[in-house]
């Protein structure tokens, strides 16, 4: 079990990682689809950005509604990408949203007690989840997608 401080530090580090992964890419490179049937780098960044707010909402609901075991709703990433105009969005705005969300949530996480990390929410598809598990999911989300960004960068260089 990690401390709230350790979790907050790991969580906050993700924002810089995603920014660094796309820092030198042009708009054309961001929008390119060098790997067949896969999202562009811009679409991956938009996906990360959209899920930042979803994951932050889940964390906040668990913390604020602890006595109720709040319902945590799933989200359809394919539908979000289709309906929320990922190809028209601005990577700088998306990176800023990721950073601001992570800064805010890191501050909240740092203020938690170790006991609060064991509070639970009820995910409509995955069942009961502790706050710590949701935070860990958020921590792992960006590194998971950085592998896809790396794959696209390599394909663009080929």
LOVEX-916516 format. One record per atom (N, C-alpha, C): y, x, z; chain. Coordinates in Angstrom, 2 decimals. Layout:
<sites>
SITE / north / east / up / mol
SITE / Y / X / Z / A
...
</sites>
This chain:
<sites>
SITE / north / east / up / mol
SITE / -1.19 / 0.85 / 0.00 / A
SITE / 0.00 / 0.00 / 0.00 / A
SITE / 1.25 / 0.89 / 0.00 / A
SITE / 2.11 / 0.65 / -0.93 / A
SITE / 3.36 / 1.41 / -1.04 / A
SITE / 4.44 / 0.78 / -0.17 / A
SITE / 5.42 / 1.58 / 0.20 / A
SITE / 6.55 / 1.06 / 0.97 / A
SITE / 7.54 / 0.38 / 0.03 / A
SITE / 8.39 / -0.49 / 0.56 / A
SITE / 9.42 / -1.10 / -0.29 / A
SITE / 10.28 / -0.05 / -0.98 / A
SITE / 10.62 / 1.04 / -0.30 / A
SITE / 11.44 / 2.10 / -0.90 / A
SITE / 10.72 / 2.74 / -2.09 / A
SITE / 9.44 / 3.06 / -1.92 / A
SITE / 8.67 / 3.67 / -3.01 / A
SITE / 8.57 / 2.72 / -4.21 / A
SITE / 8.31 / 1.46 / -3.95 / A
SITE / 8.23 / 0.48 / -5.03 / A
SITE / 9.57 / 0.35 / -5.75 / A
SITE / 10.65 / 0.29 / -4.97 / A
SITE / 11.98 / 0.16 / -5.58 / A
SITE / 12.30 / 1.36 / -6.47 / A
SITE / 11.96 / 2.56 / -6.01 / A
SITE / 12.23 / 3.76 / -6.79 / A
SITE / 11.43 / 3.76 / -8.10 / A
SITE / 10.15 / 3.41 / -8.01 / A
SITE / 9.31 / 3.36 / -9.21 / A
SITE / 9.81 / 2.29 / -10.19 / A
SITE / 10.17 / 1.15 / -9.64 / A
SITE / 10.67 / 0.03 / -10.44 / A
SITE / 11.96 / 0.42 / -11.16 / A
SITE / 12.88 / 1.02 / -10.43 / A
SITE / 14.17 / 1.39 / -11.01 / A
SITE / 14.03 / 2.43 / -12.10 / A
SITE / 13.08 / 3.34 / -11.98 / A
SITE / 12.88 / 4.41 / -12.97 / A
SITE / 12.57 / 3.86 / -14.36 / A
SITE / 12.00 / 2.70 / -14.45 / A
SITE / 11.62 / 2.13 / -15.75 / A
SITE / 12.79 / 1.92 / -16.69 / A
SITE / 13.94 / 1.56 / -16.16 / A
SITE / 15.11 / 1.30 / -17.01 / A
SITE / 15.52 / 2.56 / -17.77 / A
SITE / 15.55 / 3.69 / -17.08 / A
SITE / 15.91 / 4.95 / -17.73 / A
SITE / 14.85 / 5.36 / -18.75 / A
SITE / 13.60 / 5.08 / -18.45 / A
SITE / 12.51 / 5.44 / -19.36 / A
SITE / 12.63 / 4.71 / -20.69 / A
SITE / 12.92 / 3.42 / -20.64 / A
SITE / 13.01 / 2.67 / -21.90 / A
SITE / 14.27 / 3.09 / -22.68 / A
SITE / 15.35 / 3.34 / -21.98 / A
SITE / 16.58 / 3.80 / -22.66 / A
SITE / 16.31 / 5.13 / -23.35 / A
SITE / 15.66 / 6.05 / -22.67 / A
SITE / 15.36 / 7.37 / -23.25 / A
SITE / 14.44 / 7.25 / -24.46 / A
SITE / 13.53 / 6.31 / -24.42 / A
SITE / 12.56 / 6.15 / -25.51 / A
SITE / 13.19 / 5.71 / -26.82 / A
SITE / 14.36 / 5.08 / -26.76 / A
SITE / 14.99 / 4.57 / -27.98 / A
SITE / 16.36 / 5.19 / -28.25 / A
SITE / 16.76 / 6.15 / -27.43 / A
SITE / 18.14 / 6.68 / -27.44 / A
SITE / 18.62 / 7.16 / -28.80 / A
SITE / 17.79 / 7.82 / -29.55 / A
SITE / 18.25 / 8.43 / -30.80 / A
SITE / 17.86 / 7.65 / -32.05 / A
SITE / 17.40 / 6.43 / -31.89 / A
SITE / 16.96 / 5.64 / -33.05 / A
SITE / 18.13 / 4.87 / -33.66 / A
SITE / 18.16 / 4.84 / -34.98 / A
SITE / 19.17 / 4.06 / -35.69 / A
SITE / 18.77 / 2.58 / -35.68 / A
SITE / 19.70 / 1.74 / -36.07 / A
SITE / 19.41 / 0.30 / -36.16 / A
SITE / 18.25 / 0.06 / -37.13 / A
SITE / 18.23 / 0.80 / -38.22 / A
SITE / 17.16 / 0.66 / -39.22 / A
SITE / 15.81 / 1.08 / -38.62 / A
SITE / 15.80 / 2.17 / -37.87 / A
SITE / 14.55 / 2.61 / -37.24 / A
SITE / 14.10 / 1.63 / -36.18 / A
SITE / 15.04 / 1.08 / -35.42 / A
SITE / 14.70 / 0.10 / -34.40 / A
SITE / 14.09 / -1.16 / -35.02 / A
SITE / 14.60 / -1.55 / -36.18 / A
SITE / 14.14 / -2.78 / -36.84 / A
SITE / 12.90 / -2.58 / -37.69 / A
SITE / 12.57 / -1.34 / -37.99 / A
SITE / 11.41 / -1.04 / -38.86 / A
SITE / 10.10 / -1.46 / -38.20 / A
SITE / 9.15 / -1.77 / -39.06 / A
SITE / 7.79 / -2.11 / -38.61 / A
SITE / 6.82 / -1.11 / -39.24 / A
SITE / 6.81 / 0.12 / -38.74 / A
SITE / 5.97 / 1.15 / -39.35 / A
SITE / 4.48 / 1.00 / -39.06 / A
SITE / 4.14 / 0.14 / -38.10 / A
SITE / 2.74 / -0.12 / -37.80 / A
SITE / 2.46 / -1.57 / -38.20 / A
SITE / 1.54 / -1.74 / -39.13 / A
SITE / 1.25 / -3.06 / -39.68 / A
SITE / 0.90 / -4.07 / -38.59 / A
SITE / 1.43 / -5.27 / -38.74 / A
SITE / 1.14 / -6.40 / -37.86 / A
SITE / 1.54 / -6.17 / -36.40 / A
SITE / 2.52 / -5.30 / -36.18 / A
SITE / 3.02 / -5.03 / -34.83 / A
SITE / 4.52 / -5.26 / -34.80 / A
SITE / 5.04 / -5.53 / -33.61 / A
SITE / 6.47 / -5.71 / -33.45 / A
SITE / 7.22 / -4.43 / -33.78 / A
SITE / 8.47 / -4.57 / -34.14 / A
SITE / 9.37 / -3.43 / -34.29 / A
SITE / 9.73 / -2.92 / -32.89 / A
SITE / 10.35 / -1.75 / -32.84 / A
SITE / 10.81 / -1.22 / -31.55 / A
SITE / 11.85 / -2.15 / -30.94 / A
SITE / 12.75 / -2.69 / -31.75 / A
SITE / 13.73 / -3.64 / -31.24 / A
SITE / 13.05 / -4.84 / -30.61 / A
SITE / 12.04 / -5.36 / -31.26 / A
SITE / 11.32 / -6.52 / -30.72 / A
SITE / 10.62 / -6.17 / -29.40 / A
SITE / 10.10 / -4.95 / -29.29 / A
SITE / 9.47 / -4.52 / -28.04 / A
SITE / 10.51 / -4.47 / -26.93 / A
SITE / 11.69 / -3.92 / -27.22 / A
SITE / 12.76 / -3.84 / -26.22 / A
SITE / 13.20 / -5.25 / -25.81 / A
SITE / 13.32 / -6.15 / -26.76 / A
SITE / 13.69 / -7.54 / -26.44 / A
SITE / 12.63 / -8.20 / -25.56 / A
SITE / 11.38 / -7.94 / -25.87 / A
SITE / 10.28 / -8.47 / -25.05 / A
SITE / 10.40 / -7.96 / -23.61 / A
SITE / 10.61 / -6.66 / -23.46 / A
SITE / 10.77 / -6.09 / -22.13 / A
SITE / 11.95 / -6.76 / -21.42 / A
SITE / 13.06 / -6.89 / -22.12 / A
SITE / 14.26 / -7.49 / -21.54 / A
SITE / 14.00 / -8.92 / -21.09 / A
SITE / 13.37 / -9.70 / -21.93 / A
SITE / 13.09 / -11.09 / -21.56 / A
SITE / 12.16 / -11.18 / -20.36 / A
SITE / 11.18 / -10.30 / -20.30 / A
SITE / 10.25 / -10.35 / -19.18 / A
SITE / 10.84 / -9.78 / -17.90 / A
SITE / 11.90 / -8.98 / -18.01 / A
SITE / 12.59 / -8.52 / -16.80 / A
SITE / 13.10 / -9.72 / -16.01 / A
SITE / 13.74 / -10.65 / -16.70 / A
SITE / 14.28 / -11.82 / -15.99 / A
SITE / 13.16 / -12.71 / -15.47 / A
SITE / 12.08 / -12.82 / -16.21 / A
SITE / 10.94 / -13.64 / -15.78 / A
SITE / 10.30 / -13.03 / -14.53 / A
SITE / 10.05 / -11.73 / -14.57 / A
SITE / 9.43 / -11.06 / -13.42 / A
SITE / 10.37 / -11.06 / -12.21 / A
SITE / 11.66 / -10.86 / -12.44 / A
SITE / 12.63 / -10.90 / -11.34 / A
SITE / 12.65 / -12.29 / -10.72 / A
SITE / 12.58 / -13.34 / -11.54 / A
SITE / 12.55 / -14.70 / -11.01 / A
SITE / 11.31 / -14.91 / -10.15 / A
SITE / 10.18 / -14.41 / -10.60 / A
SITE / 8.95 / -14.55 / -9.80 / A
SITE / 9.11 / -13.87 / -8.44 / A
SITE / 9.66 / -12.65 / -8.46 / A
SITE / 9.85 / -11.93 / -7.20 / A
SITE / 10.80 / -12.70 / -6.28 / A
SITE / 11.90 / -13.17 / -6.83 / A
SITE / 12.89 / -13.88 / -6.03 / A
SITE / 12.30 / -15.17 / -5.46 / A
SITE / 11.51 / -15.87 / -6.24 / A
SITE / 10.90 / -17.11 / -5.77 / A
SITE / 9.95 / -16.85 / -4.61 / A
SITE / 9.16 / -15.78 / -4.71 / A
SITE / 8.23 / -15.45 / -3.62 / A
SITE / 9.02 / -15.13 / -2.35 / A
SITE / 10.08 / -14.34 / -2.49 / A
SITE / 10.88 / -13.95 / -1.32 / A
SITE / 11.60 / -15.16 / -0.72 / A
SITE / 12.28 / -15.92 / -1.55 / A
SITE / 13.14 / -17.00 / -1.06 / A
SITE / 12.35 / -18.23 / -0.61 / A
SITE / 11.21 / -18.46 / -1.24 / A
SITE / 10.44 / -19.68 / -0.95 / A
SITE / 9.12 / -19.34 / -0.27 / A
SITE / 9.15 / -18.32 / 0.57 / A
SITE / 7.93 / -17.78 / 1.19 / A
SITE / 7.11 / -18.85 / 1.91 / A
SITE / 7.76 / -19.78 / 2.56 / A
SITE / 7.03 / -20.79 / 3.34 / A
SITE / 6.35 / -21.82 / 2.44 / A
SITE / 6.71 / -21.84 / 1.16 / A
SITE / 6.17 / -22.86 / 0.25 / A
SITE / 5.09 / -22.34 / -0.70 / A
SITE / 4.82 / -21.05 / -0.74 / A
SITE / 3.96 / -20.43 / -1.76 / A
SITE / 4.38 / -20.99 / -3.12 / A
SITE / 5.50 / -20.48 / -3.65 / A
SITE / 6.08 / -21.05 / -4.86 / A
SITE / 5.21 / -20.91 / -6.10 / A
SITE / 5.41 / -21.82 / -7.02 / A
SITE / 4.73 / -21.80 / -8.30 / A
SITE / 5.41 / -20.76 / -9.20 / A
SITE / 4.62 / -19.91 / -9.81 / A
SITE / 5.11 / -18.89 / -10.74 / A
SITE / 4.57 / -19.25 / -12.12 / A
SITE / 5.48 / -19.52 / -13.04 / A
SITE / 5.07 / -19.98 / -14.37 / A
SITE / 4.80 / -18.82 / -15.32 / A
SITE / 3.79 / -19.00 / -16.16 / A
SITE / 3.51 / -18.02 / -17.20 / A
SITE / 4.54 / -18.17 / -18.32 / A
SITE / 4.58 / -17.18 / -19.19 / A
SITE / 5.49 / -17.24 / -20.34 / A
SITE / 4.73 / -16.76 / -21.57 / A
SITE / 4.98 / -17.38 / -22.69 / A
SITE / 4.31 / -17.06 / -23.95 / A
SITE / 5.16 / -16.05 / -24.72 / A
SITE / 4.72 / -14.79 / -24.73 / A
SITE / 5.51 / -13.73 / -25.37 / A
SITE / 5.67 / -13.95 / -26.87 / A
SITE / 4.68 / -14.52 / -27.52 / A
SITE / 4.78 / -14.77 / -28.96 / A
SITE / 5.83 / -15.84 / -29.25 / A
SITE / 5.83 / -16.89 / -28.45 / A
SITE / 6.81 / -17.96 / -28.62 / A
SITE / 8.22 / -17.45 / -28.32 / A
SITE / 8.37 / -16.65 / -27.27 / A
SITE / 9.68 / -16.09 / -26.96 / A
SITE / 10.19 / -15.25 / -28.13 / A
SITE / 9.35 / -14.40 / -28.67 / A
SITE / 9.76 / -13.55 / -29.80 / A
SITE / 10.18 / -14.39 / -31.00 / A
SITE / 9.44 / -15.44 / -31.25 / A
SITE / 9.72 / -16.31 / -32.41 / A
SITE / 11.01 / -17.11 / -32.23 / A
SITE / 11.19 / -17.68 / -31.05 / A
SITE / 12.28 / -18.62 / -30.84 / A
SITE / 13.58 / -18.00 / -30.35 / A
SITE / 13.53 / -16.77 / -29.83 / A
SITE / 14.72 / -16.19 / -29.23 / A
SITE / 15.37 / -15.10 / -30.09 / A
SITE / 15.04 / -15.08 / -31.35 / A
SITE / 15.76 / -14.25 / -32.31 / A
SITE / 15.72 / -12.75 / -32.03 / A
SITE / 14.56 / -12.22 / -31.74 / A
SITE / 14.46 / -10.80 / -31.42 / A
SITE / 15.04 / -9.89 / -32.50 / A
SITE / 14.88 / -10.27 / -33.76 / A
SITE / 15.36 / -9.40 / -34.84 / A
SITE / 16.89 / -9.39 / -34.95 / A
SITE / 17.55 / -10.37 / -34.35 / A
SITE / 19.02 / -10.45 / -34.43 / A
SITE / 19.71 / -9.90 / -33.19 / A
SITE / 18.96 / -9.47 / -32.22 / A
SITE / 19.55 / -9.04 / -30.96 / A
SITE / 19.99 / -7.58 / -31.00 / A
SITE / 20.83 / -7.22 / -30.06 / A
SITE / 21.44 / -5.89 / -30.00 / A
SITE / 20.73 / -5.05 / -28.94 / A
SITE / 20.21 / -3.89 / -29.35 / A
SITE / 19.44 / -3.07 / -28.42 / A
SITE / 20.27 / -2.62 / -27.22 / A
SITE / 21.55 / -2.33 / -27.42 / A
SITE / 22.40 / -1.90 / -26.30 / A
SITE / 22.52 / -3.00 / -25.24 / A
SITE / 22.68 / -4.23 / -25.68 / A
SITE / 22.75 / -5.35 / -24.74 / A
SITE / 21.43 / -5.51 / -23.98 / A
SITE / 20.32 / -5.38 / -24.71 / A
SITE / 19.01 / -5.54 / -24.09 / A
SITE / 18.77 / -4.46 / -23.04 / A
SITE / 19.15 / -3.21 / -23.36 / A
SITE / 18.99 / -2.11 / -22.41 / A
SITE / 19.86 / -2.33 / -21.17 / A
SITE / 21.06 / -2.85 / -21.38 / A
SITE / 21.94 / -3.14 / -20.26 / A
SITE / 21.34 / -4.21 / -19.35 / A
SITE / 20.78 / -5.26 / -19.95 / A
SITE / 20.13 / -6.31 / -19.16 / A
SITE / 18.97 / -5.76 / -18.34 / A
SITE / 18.18 / -4.90 / -18.95 / A
SITE / 17.06 / -4.28 / -18.24 / A
SITE / 17.58 / -3.48 / -17.05 / A
SITE / 18.60 / -2.67 / -17.29 / A
SITE / 19.16 / -1.82 / -16.23 / A
SITE / 19.76 / -2.64 / -15.10 / A
SITE / 20.56 / -3.63 / -15.43 / A
SITE / 21.23 / -4.43 / -14.41 / A
SITE / 20.21 / -5.22 / -13.60 / A
SITE / 19.24 / -5.80 / -14.26 / A
SITE / 18.20 / -6.55 / -13.55 / A
SITE / 17.44 / -5.64 / -12.61 / A
SITE / 17.08 / -4.47 / -13.09 / A
SITE / 16.31 / -3.54 / -12.24 / A
SITE / 17.16 / -3.01 / -11.09 / A
SITE / 18.43 / -2.76 / -11.31 / A
SITE / 19.29 / -2.31 / -10.20 / A
SITE / 19.37 / -3.38 / -9.12 / A
SITE / 19.59 / -4.62 / -9.55 / A
SITE / 19.70 / -5.71 / -8.58 / A
SITE / 18.40 / -5.89 / -7.81 / A
SITE / 17.29 / -5.92 / -8.52 / A
SITE / 16.01 / -6.14 / -7.85 / A
SITE / 15.61 / -4.96 / -6.99 / A
SITE / 15.93 / -3.73 / -7.41 / A
SITE / 15.61 / -2.56 / -6.58 / A
SITE / 16.34 / -2.65 / -5.25 / A
SITE / 17.58 / -3.10 / -5.28 / A
SITE / 18.34 / -3.27 / -4.03 / A
SITE / 17.67 / -4.33 / -3.14 / A
SITE / 17.22 / -5.40 / -3.74 / A
SITE / 16.52 / -6.45 / -2.97 / A
SITE / 15.21 / -5.91 / -2.41 / A
SITE / 14.45 / -5.21 / -3.23 / A
SITE / 13.14 / -4.68 / -2.80 / A
SITE / 13.32 / -3.71 / -1.64 / A
SITE / 14.34 / -2.85 / -1.72 / A
SITE / 14.59 / -1.88 / -0.64 / A
SITE / 14.85 / -2.57 / 0.71 / A
SITE / 15.38 / -3.77 / 0.67 / A
SITE / 15.69 / -4.50 / 1.90 / A
SITE / 14.51 / -5.27 / 2.49 / A
SITE / 13.36 / -5.21 / 1.84 / A
SITE / 12.19 / -5.94 / 2.32 / A
SITE / 11.46 / -5.18 / 3.42 / A
SITE / 10.71 / -5.92 / 4.19 / A
SITE / 9.80 / -5.31 / 5.15 / A
SITE / 8.44 / -5.15 / 4.48 / A
SITE / 7.60 / -4.24 / 4.99 / A
SITE / 6.25 / -4.11 / 4.43 / A
SITE / 5.48 / -5.44 / 4.49 / A
SITE / 5.73 / -6.23 / 5.52 / A
SITE / 5.06 / -7.52 / 5.64 / A
SITE / 5.46 / -8.48 / 4.52 / A
SITE / 6.71 / -8.44 / 4.11 / A
SITE / 7.16 / -9.32 / 3.03 / A
SITE / 6.47 / -9.01 / 1.71 / A
SITE / 6.02 / -7.79 / 1.52 / A
SITE / 5.31 / -7.44 / 0.29 / A
SITE / 4.01 / -8.22 / 0.15 / A
SITE / 3.51 / -8.78 / 1.25 / A
SITE / 2.27 / -9.54 / 1.22 / A
SITE / 2.48 / -11.05 / 1.07 / A
SITE / 3.74 / -11.48 / 0.96 / A
SITE / 4.03 / -12.88 / 0.67 / A
SITE / 3.41 / -13.22 / -0.68 / A
SITE / 3.06 / -14.50 / -0.87 / A
SITE / 2.39 / -14.87 / -2.12 / A
SITE / 3.11 / -15.98 / -2.86 / A
SITE / 2.87 / -15.96 / -4.16 / A
SITE / 3.25 / -17.04 / -5.05 / A
SITE / 2.00 / -17.46 / -5.79 / A
SITE / 2.02 / -18.65 / -6.37 / A
SITE / 0.85 / -19.17 / -7.07 / A
SITE / 1.14 / -19.22 / -8.58 / A
SITE / 0.62 / -18.25 / -9.31 / A
SITE / 0.82 / -18.20 / -10.76 / A
SITE / -0.02 / -19.29 / -11.40 / A
SITE / 0.57 / -20.02 / -12.33 / A
SITE / -0.12 / -21.18 / -12.89 / A
SITE / -1.37 / -20.81 / -13.70 / A
SITE / -1.55 / -19.55 / -14.07 / A
SITE / -2.76 / -19.14 / -14.79 / A
SITE / -3.58 / -18.10 / -14.03 / A
SITE / -2.92 / -17.29 / -13.21 / A
SITE / -3.62 / -16.19 / -12.52 / A
SITE / -3.88 / -16.45 / -11.04 / A
SITE / -3.40 / -17.56 / -10.52 / A
SITE / -3.64 / -17.88 / -9.12 / A
SITE / -2.70 / -17.14 / -8.18 / A
SITE / -3.13 / -16.99 / -6.94 / A
SITE / -2.29 / -16.38 / -5.92 / A
SITE / -2.02 / -14.91 / -6.23 / A
SITE / -0.75 / -14.52 / -6.09 / A
SITE / -0.33 / -13.15 / -6.31 / A
SITE / 0.63 / -12.75 / -5.21 / A
SITE / 0.41 / -11.55 / -4.66 / A
SITE / 1.34 / -11.06 / -3.65 / A
SITE / 2.61 / -10.56 / -4.33 / A
SITE / 3.66 / -10.50 / -3.55 / A
SITE / 4.91 / -9.93 / -4.04 / A
SITE / 4.68 / -8.50 / -4.50 / A
SITE / 3.92 / -7.74 / -3.75 / A
SITE / 3.64 / -6.36 / -4.14 / A
SITE / 2.96 / -6.29 / -5.50 / A
SITE / 2.04 / -7.20 / -5.77 / A
SITE / 1.36 / -7.22 / -7.06 / A
SITE / 2.35 / -7.53 / -8.20 / A
SITE / 3.24 / -8.46 / -7.97 / A
SITE / 4.24 / -8.81 / -8.99 / A
SITE / 5.17 / -7.62 / -9.24 / A
SITE / 5.58 / -6.95 / -8.18 / A
SITE / 6.43 / -5.76 / -8.34 / A
SITE / 5.67 / -4.69 / -9.12 / A
SITE / 4.40 / -4.47 / -8.77 / A
SITE / 3.60 / -3.46 / -9.47 / A
SITE / 3.43 / -3.83 / -10.94 / A
SITE / 3.26 / -5.10 / -11.23 / A
SITE / 3.17 / -5.56 / -12.62 / A
SITE / 4.46 / -5.21 / -13.36 / A
SITE / 5.59 / -5.44 / -12.73 / A
SITE / 6.88 / -5.10 / -13.34 / A
SITE / 7.02 / -3.60 / -13.52 / A
SITE / 6.58 / -2.82 / -12.54 / A
SITE / 6.65 / -1.36 / -12.65 / A
SITE / 5.83 / -0.88 / -13.85 / A
SITE / 4.65 / -1.45 / -14.03 / A
SITE / 3.74 / -1.01 / -15.10 / A
SITE / 4.11 / -1.56 / -16.47 / A
SITE / 4.93 / -2.58 / -16.53 / A
SITE / 5.25 / -3.24 / -17.79 / A
SITE / 5.93 / -2.30 / -18.79 / A
SITE / 6.93 / -1.56 / -18.35 / A
SITE / 7.65 / -0.68 / -19.27 / A
SITE / 6.77 / 0.47 / -19.74 / A
SITE / 6.08 / 1.21 / -18.87 / A
SITE / 5.21 / 2.28 / -19.38 / A
SITE / 4.16 / 1.77 / -20.37 / A
SITE / 3.64 / 0.57 / -20.12 / A
SITE / 2.67 / -0.03 / -21.05 / A
SITE / 3.27 / -0.13 / -22.45 / A
SITE / 4.51 / -0.60 / -22.53 / A
SITE / 5.15 / -0.79 / -23.83 / A
SITE / 5.73 / 0.50 / -24.40 / A
SITE / 5.98 / 1.49 / -23.57 / A
SITE / 6.46 / 2.77 / -24.10 / A
SITE / 5.41 / 3.42 / -24.99 / A
SITE / 4.14 / 3.16 / -24.74 / A
SITE / 3.10 / 3.70 / -25.62 / A
SITE / 3.24 / 3.12 / -27.03 / A
SITE / 3.61 / 1.85 / -27.13 / A
SITE / 3.79 / 1.22 / -28.44 / A
SITE / 5.03 / 1.77 / -29.15 / A
SITE / 6.09 / 2.02 / -28.37 / A
SITE / 7.29 / 2.61 / -28.96 / A
SITE / 6.97 / 4.01 / -29.46 / A
SITE / 6.20 / 4.78 / -28.71 / A
SITE / 5.79 / 6.11 / -29.14 / A
SITE / 4.97 / 6.06 / -30.42 / A
SITE / 4.10 / 5.08 / -30.52 / A
SITE / 3.28 / 4.89 / -31.72 / A
SITE / 4.17 / 4.62 / -32.94 / A
SITE / 5.19 / 3.82 / -32.77 / A
SITE / 6.12 / 3.51 / -33.88 / A
SITE / 6.92 / 4.74 / -34.27 / A
SITE / 7.38 / 5.50 / -33.27 / A
SITE / 8.15 / 6.73 / -33.55 / A
SITE / 7.30 / 7.70 / -34.38 / A
SITE / 6.06 / 7.85 / -33.99 / A
SITE / 5.16 / 8.77 / -34.70 / A
SITE / 4.95 / 8.29 / -36.14 / A
SITE / 4.77 / 6.99 / -36.32 / A
SITE / 4.57 / 6.44 / -37.66 / A
SITE / 5.83 / 6.61 / -38.52 / A
SITE / 7.00 / 6.49 / -37.92 / A
SITE / 8.26 / 6.69 / -38.67 / A
SITE / 8.40 / 8.13 / -39.13 / A
SITE / 7.92 / 9.08 / -38.34 / A
SITE / 8.02 / 10.48 / -38.69 / A
SITE / 7.05 / 10.89 / -39.78 / A
SITE / 5.96 / 10.15 / -39.93 / A
SITE / 4.91 / 10.49 / -40.90 / A
SITE / 5.37 / 10.31 / -42.34 / A
</sites>
